[in-house]
Amino acid sequence: MNPQTEIIDGLTRASACISPKYFYDAAGSALFEQITRLPAYYPTRVERQIMTTHGADIAQRIGTGGTVIEPGAGNCEKARALCQLIRPERFVALDISEDFLHQAVAGLRAALPGVTVSAVVADLTHAIALPVDVPMPRRLVFYPGSSIGNFDPPHALALLTRLRRLLDTDGVLLIGVDLVKEEAVLNAAYDDGEGITAAFNRNVLNHVNRLIDSNFEPGQWQHRAFFNAAESRIEMHLEARADTLVHWPGGGRSFVRGERIHTENSYKYRADDFVALLHRAGLSQTQIWSDPANWFAVILARP
Ligand SMILES: C[S@@+](CC[C@H](N)C(=O)[O-])C[C@H]1O[C@@H](n2cnc3c(N)ncnc32)[C@H](O)[C@@H]1O
């Protein structure tokens, strides 16, 4: 499905939804970067602490050299730290957010002289094609940030399987996974008092307006984020502040006050359950690193 068809299909369902991949235009990527600096947004901070505390062990298990491939690379900050540890020959950053990706990769090239750095604009929900010159031996797929949590379990399994297929028998996956924890901590991380997450959520409507030529007014929509314990996921929604009619060429939809558009899920795992998912994707976990409070896990797995 092309983006226009996919977005309209989501908006015209009985319960409207927009895929979280549409958060990431240039403004959305910049807002996400601000989110990662918020005190309440623990995932980035805790994952970084784990990578720093266990960096030597991680590097020793992976070994130096080889090729690092990062799907959903964002600002490449975590890859920069990892590459400084394991000094790969090649780094390949994949992301859907084209302008932001090129900017991040330019910064990385300057910081990592001697590493061949490539940017690939790609949508991970489709087949993943790497440039043909990316060597097959000694690949490390680095998928931090618990981005896997944006996929429901069947789609997470499908993505992990696609990532495993990028690896030869000597390849490894290093993946960050957010763990189930106290509900108040989870809710605060996705609904900060400064309103940055709310701005990030509403910005999806600006992106959608550009993609399908619709007339959403982001200010008319209220940010909602909460932990759904039955599904073990944070849900983000946009809630209509008033009855609203939205148009796009060839169609439209009315929303009554209080009606929601579901914009994101962020699944929280128990470590054992995630390891079981890795097994089903043909990957065996070889090491798990966590923080003292067990809020986040960094897992090394092999095909
Ligand atoms: C939660 S951010 C994580 C960024 C970074 N890896 C980190 O850990 O801080 C998700 C990243 O994945 C990208 N992304 C989201 N959906 C994607 C998709 N379907 N295909 C490719 N990239 C995607 C976004 O543009 C964004 O940079």
The ligand as an SDF file (V2000), in Angstrom:
LIG
                    3D

 27 29  0  0  0  0  0  0  0  0999 V2000
   11.7070    5.7380   18.5470 C   0  0  0  0  0  0  0  0  0  0  0  0
   12.7440    6.4380   17.3100 S   0  0  0  0  0  0  0  0  0  0  0  0
   14.3200    5.6900   17.7350 C   0  0  0  0  0  0  0  0  0  0  0  0
   15.5110    6.4130   17.1720 C   0  0  0  0  0  0  0  0  0  0  0  0
   16.8650    5.8590   17.6070 C   0  0  0  0  0  0  0  0  0  0  0  0
   17.1210    4.5540   17.0330 N   0  0  0  0  0  0  0  0  0  0  0  0
   16.9610    5.8050   19.1160 C   0  0  0  0  0  0  0  0  0  0  0  0
   17.0450    4.6990   19.6500 O   0  0  0  0  0  0  0  0  0  0  0  0
   16.9460    6.8610   19.7470 O   0  0  0  0  0  0  0  0  0  0  0  0
   12.2380    5.5300   15.8990 C   0  0  0  0  0  0  0  0  0  0  0  0
   13.0290    5.8090   14.6480 C   0  0  0  0  0  0  0  0  0  0  0  0
   12.6140    4.8740   13.6550 O   0  0  0  0  0  0  0  0  0  0  0  0
   12.2190    5.5650   12.4860 C   0  0  0  0  0  0  0  0  0  0  0  0
   11.0730    4.8320   11.9400 N   0  0  0  0  0  0  0  0  0  0  0  0
    9.8350    4.7170   12.4640 C   0  0  0  0  0  0  0  0  0  0  0  0
    9.0790    3.9140   11.7010 N   0  0  0  0  0  0  0  0  0  0  0  0
    9.8610    3.5090   10.6870 C   0  0  0  0  0  0  0  0  0  0  0  0
    9.6520    2.6550    9.5550 C   0  0  0  0  0  0  0  0  0  0  0  0
    8.4800    2.0620    9.3330 N   0  0  0  0  0  0  0  0  0  0  0  0
   10.6830    2.4750    8.7090 N   0  0  0  0  0  0  0  0  0  0  0  0
   11.8870    3.0710    8.9130 C   0  0  0  0  0  0  0  0  0  0  0  0
   12.1380    3.8760    9.9500 N   0  0  0  0  0  0  0  0  0  0  0  0
   11.1420    4.0930   10.8290 C   0  0  0  0  0  0  0  0  0  0  0  0
   11.8700    6.9560   12.9000 C   0  0  0  0  0  0  0  0  0  0  0  0
   12.0560    7.8920   11.8670 O   0  0  0  0  0  0  0  0  0  0  0  0
   12.8140    7.1840   14.0810 C   0  0  0  0  0  0  0  0  0  0  0  0
   14.0350    7.7220   13.6680 O   0  0  0  0  0  0  0  0  0  0  0  0
  1  2  1  0
  2  3  1  0
  2 10  1  0
  3  4  1  0
  4  5  1  0
  5  6  1  0
  5  7  1  0
  7  8  2  0
  7  9  1  0
 10 11  1  0
 11 12  1  0
 11 26  1  0
 12 13  1  0
 13 14  1  0
 13 24  1  0
 14 15  1  0
 14 23  1  0
 15 16  2  0
 16 17  1  0
 17 18  1  0
 17 23  2  0
 18 19  1  0
 18 20  2  0
 20 21  1  0
 21 22  2  0
 22 23  1  0
 24 25  1  0
 24 26  1  0
 26 27  1  0
M  CHG  2   2   1   9  -1
M  END
$$$$
